[in-house]
């Protein structure tokens, strides 16, 4: 389940995984992608 969430965030929000990233930066990146994700969804539905 975590992998599918990561895949969705990487595809929609263009989050990139960097091997040498520390945990704090990874958590902030994940949080910002999670916050931005609903905005991408509402934007894609408005285009239909």
N, CA, C and O atoms as a GROMACS GRO file, in nm:
protein
  192
    1UNK      N    1   0.082  -0.119   0.000
    1UNK     CA    2   0.000   0.000   0.000
    1UNK      C    3   0.087   0.126   0.000
    1UNK      O    4   0.056   0.224  -0.068
    2UNK      N    5   0.195   0.123   0.076
    2UNK     CA    6   0.283   0.240   0.081
    2UNK      C    7   0.346   0.265  -0.055
    2UNK      O    8   0.360   0.380  -0.097
    3UNK      N    9   0.383   0.158  -0.124
    3UNK     CA   10   0.443   0.173  -0.256
    3UNK      C   11   0.344   0.234  -0.354
    3UNK      O   12   0.383   0.317  -0.437
    4UNK      N   13   0.218   0.195  -0.348
    4UNK     CA   14   0.119   0.252  -0.440
    4UNK      C   15   0.096   0.400  -0.412
    4UNK      O   16   0.078   0.479  -0.505
    5UNK      N   17   0.097   0.439  -0.285
    5UNK     CA   18   0.084   0.581  -0.250
    5UNK      C   19   0.206   0.657  -0.301
    5UNK      O   20   0.192   0.766  -0.356
    6UNK      N   21   0.324   0.601  -0.281
    6UNK     CA   22   0.446   0.666  -0.331
    6UNK      C   23   0.442   0.680  -0.483
    6UNK      O   24   0.482   0.784  -0.536
    7UNK      N   25   0.396   0.577  -0.552
    7UNK     CA   26   0.387   0.584  -0.698
    7UNK      C   27   0.292   0.694  -0.743
    7UNK      O   28   0.322   0.769  -0.835
    8UNK      N   29   0.176   0.703  -0.678
    8UNK     CA   30   0.080   0.807  -0.714
    8UNK      C   31   0.137   0.946  -0.689
    8UNK      O   32   0.123   1.035  -0.773
    9UNK      N   33   0.202   0.965  -0.575
    9UNK     CA   34   0.260   1.096  -0.546
    9UNK      C   35   0.372   1.130  -0.643
    9UNK      O   36   0.385   1.245  -0.684
   10UNK      N   37   0.452   1.030  -0.680
   10UNK     CA   38   0.561   1.057  -0.775
   10UNK      C   39   0.504   1.093  -0.911
   10UNK      O   40   0.557   1.181  -0.979
   11UNK      N   41   0.397   1.026  -0.953
   11UNK     CA   42   0.341   1.052  -1.085
   11UNK      C   43   0.266   1.185  -1.090
   11UNK      O   44   0.286   1.263  -1.184
   12UNK      N   45   0.182   1.212  -0.992
   12UNK     CA   46   0.101   1.334  -0.996
   12UNK      C   47   0.179   1.457  -0.953
   12UNK      O   48   0.170   1.561  -1.018
   13UNK      N   49   0.252   1.447  -0.846
   13UNK     CA   50   0.317   1.564  -0.786
   13UNK      C   51   0.463   1.576  -0.823
   13UNK      O   52   0.531   1.669  -0.779
   14UNK      N   53   0.512   1.484  -0.901
   14UNK     CA   54   0.650   1.484  -0.948
   14UNK      C   55   0.750   1.485  -0.834
   14UNK      O   56   0.850   1.556  -0.837
   15UNK      N   57   0.720   1.404  -0.730
   15UNK     CA   58   0.814   1.386  -0.620
   15UNK      C   59   0.922   1.290  -0.665
   15UNK      O   60   0.892   1.184  -0.720
   16UNK      N   61   1.045   1.324  -0.642
   16UNK     CA   62   1.156   1.239  -0.681
   16UNK      C   63   1.220   1.178  -0.558
   16UNK      O   64   1.236   1.244  -0.455
   17UNK      N   65   1.258   1.053  -0.570
   17UNK     CA   66   1.326   0.984  -0.460
   17UNK      C   67   1.475   0.994  -0.482
   17UNK      O   68   1.527   0.954  -0.586
   18UNK      N   69   1.544   1.047  -0.385
   18UNK     CA   70   1.689   1.058  -0.390
   18UNK      C   71   1.744   0.969  -0.280
   18UNK      O   72   1.702   0.978  -0.164
   19UNK      N   73   1.838   0.883  -0.314
   19UNK     CA   74   1.890   0.784  -0.220
   19UNK      C   75   1.957   0.851  -0.100
   19UNK      O   76   1.944   0.802   0.012
   20UNK      N   77   2.027   0.960  -0.121
   20UNK     CA   78   2.105   1.021  -0.014
   20UNK      C   79   2.027   1.127   0.065
   20UNK      O   80   2.088   1.205   0.138
   21UNK      N   81   1.897   1.130   0.051
   21UNK     CA   82   1.815   1.227   0.123
   21UNK      C   83   1.798   1.181   0.267
   21UNK      O   84   1.775   1.062   0.292
   22UNK      N   85   1.809   1.272   0.362
   22UNK     CA   86   1.788   1.233   0.500
   22UNK      C   87   1.639   1.222   0.530
   22UNK      O   88   1.555   1.263   0.448
   23UNK      N   89   1.606   1.169   0.645
   23UNK     CA   90   1.466   1.139   0.677
   23UNK      C   91   1.381   1.265   0.684
   23UNK      O   92   1.268   1.266   0.637
   24UNK      N   93   1.434   1.373   0.743
   24UNK     CA   94   1.357   1.496   0.757
   24UNK      C   95   1.318   1.553   0.620
   24UNK      O   96   1.203   1.592   0.600
   25UNK      N   97   1.412   1.558   0.528
   25UNK     CA   98   1.382   1.609   0.394
   25UNK      C   99   1.283   1.519   0.322
   25UNK      O  100   1.196   1.568   0.250
   26UNK      N  101   1.295   1.388   0.340
   26UNK     CA  102   1.201   1.295   0.279
   26UNK      C  103   1.060   1.319   0.334
   26UNK      O  104   0.963   1.320   0.258
   27UNK      N  105   1.049   1.338   0.466
   27UNK     CA  106   0.918   1.359   0.528
   27UNK      C  107   0.855   1.490   0.480
   27UNK      O  108   0.735   1.494   0.455
   28UNK      N  109   0.934   1.595   0.469
   28UNK     CA  110   0.881   1.724   0.420
   28UNK      C  111   0.837   1.711   0.275
   28UNK      O  112   0.734   1.765   0.236
   29UNK      N  113   0.914   1.640   0.194
   29UNK     CA  114   0.880   1.619   0.055
   29UNK      C  115   0.750   1.540   0.042
   29UNK      O  116   0.665   1.573  -0.040
   30UNK      N  117   0.736   1.436   0.124
   30UNK     CA  118   0.614   1.356   0.122
   30UNK      C  119   0.495   1.438   0.170
   30UNK      O  120   0.386   1.428   0.112
   31UNK      N  121   0.513   1.517   0.273
   31UNK     CA  122   0.405   1.600   0.325
   31UNK      C  123   0.360   1.704   0.222
   31UNK      O  124   0.241   1.724   0.202
   32UNK      N  125   0.454   1.768   0.157
   32UNK     CA  126   0.418   1.869   0.058
   32UNK      C  127   0.348   1.806  -0.062
   32UNK      O  128   0.255   1.865  -0.118
   33UNK      N  129   0.391   1.687  -0.102
   33UNK     CA  130   0.322   1.617  -0.210
   33UNK      C  131   0.182   1.574  -0.170
   33UNK      O  132   0.090   1.578  -0.252
   34UNK      N  133   0.166   1.533  -0.045
   34UNK     CA  134   0.034   1.493   0.004
   34UNK      C  135  -0.062   1.611   0.011
   34UNK      O  136  -0.181   1.597  -0.016
   35UNK      N  137  -0.010   1.727   0.045
   35UNK     CA  138  -0.093   1.847   0.050
   35UNK      C  139  -0.131   1.891  -0.092
   35UNK      O  140  -0.243   1.935  -0.114
   36UNK      N  141  -0.039   1.880  -0.186
   36UNK     CA  142  -0.065   1.924  -0.323
   36UNK      C  143  -0.151   1.827  -0.402
   36UNK      O  144  -0.214   1.866  -0.500
   37UNK      N  145  -0.155   1.702  -0.362
   37UNK     CA  146  -0.225   1.598  -0.437
   37UNK      C  147  -0.372   1.631  -0.462
   37UNK      O  148  -0.417   1.616  -0.576
   38UNK      N  149  -0.451   1.674  -0.363
   38UNK     CA  150  -0.593   1.705  -0.391
   38UNK      C  151  -0.610   1.819  -0.490
   38UNK      O  152  -0.709   1.821  -0.564
   39UNK      N  153  -0.518   1.913  -0.494
   39UNK     CA  154  -0.528   2.022  -0.590
   39UNK      C  155  -0.507   1.972  -0.732
   39UNK      O  156  -0.572   2.020  -0.825
   40UNK      N  157  -0.418   1.875  -0.751
   40UNK     CA  158  -0.399   1.816  -0.882
   40UNK      C  159  -0.523   1.738  -0.925
   40UNK      O  160  -0.560   1.741  -1.042
   41UNK      N  161  -0.586   1.669  -0.831
   41UNK     CA  162  -0.707   1.594  -0.864
   41UNK      C  163  -0.820   1.687  -0.903
   41UNK      O  164  -0.888   1.661  -1.002
   42UNK      N  165  -0.843   1.793  -0.828
   42UNK     CA  166  -0.952   1.885  -0.860
   42UNK      C  167  -0.926   1.955  -0.993
   42UNK      O  168  -1.019   1.984  -1.067
   43UNK      N  169  -0.801   1.981  -1.024
   43UNK     CA  170  -0.766   2.044  -1.151
   43UNK      C  171  -0.793   1.949  -1.267
   43UNK      O  172  -0.842   1.991  -1.372
   44UNK      N  173  -0.761   1.821  -1.250
   44UNK     CA  174  -0.782   1.726  -1.358
   44UNK      C  175  -0.931   1.700  -1.380
   44UNK      O  176  -0.972   1.676  -1.493
   45UNK      N  177  -1.012   1.703  -1.273
   45UNK     CA  178  -1.156   1.685  -1.290
   45UNK      C  179  -1.221   1.806  -1.355
   45UNK      O  180  -1.320   1.791  -1.426
   46UNK      N  181  -1.168   1.924  -1.332
   46UNK     CA  182  -1.226   2.043  -1.393
   46UNK      C  183  -1.198   2.049  -1.542
   46UNK      O  184  -1.268   2.119  -1.616
   47UNK      N  185  -1.095   1.978  -1.589
   47UNK     CA  186  -1.062   1.976  -1.731
   47UNK      C  187  -1.154   1.883  -1.809
   47UNK      O  188  -1.162   1.894  -1.932
   48UNK      N  189  -1.223   1.793  -1.742
   48UNK     CA  190  -1.308   1.695  -1.811
   48UNK      C  191  -1.436   1.756  -1.857
   48UNK      O  192  -1.519   1.688  -1.917
   0.00000   0.00000   0.00000
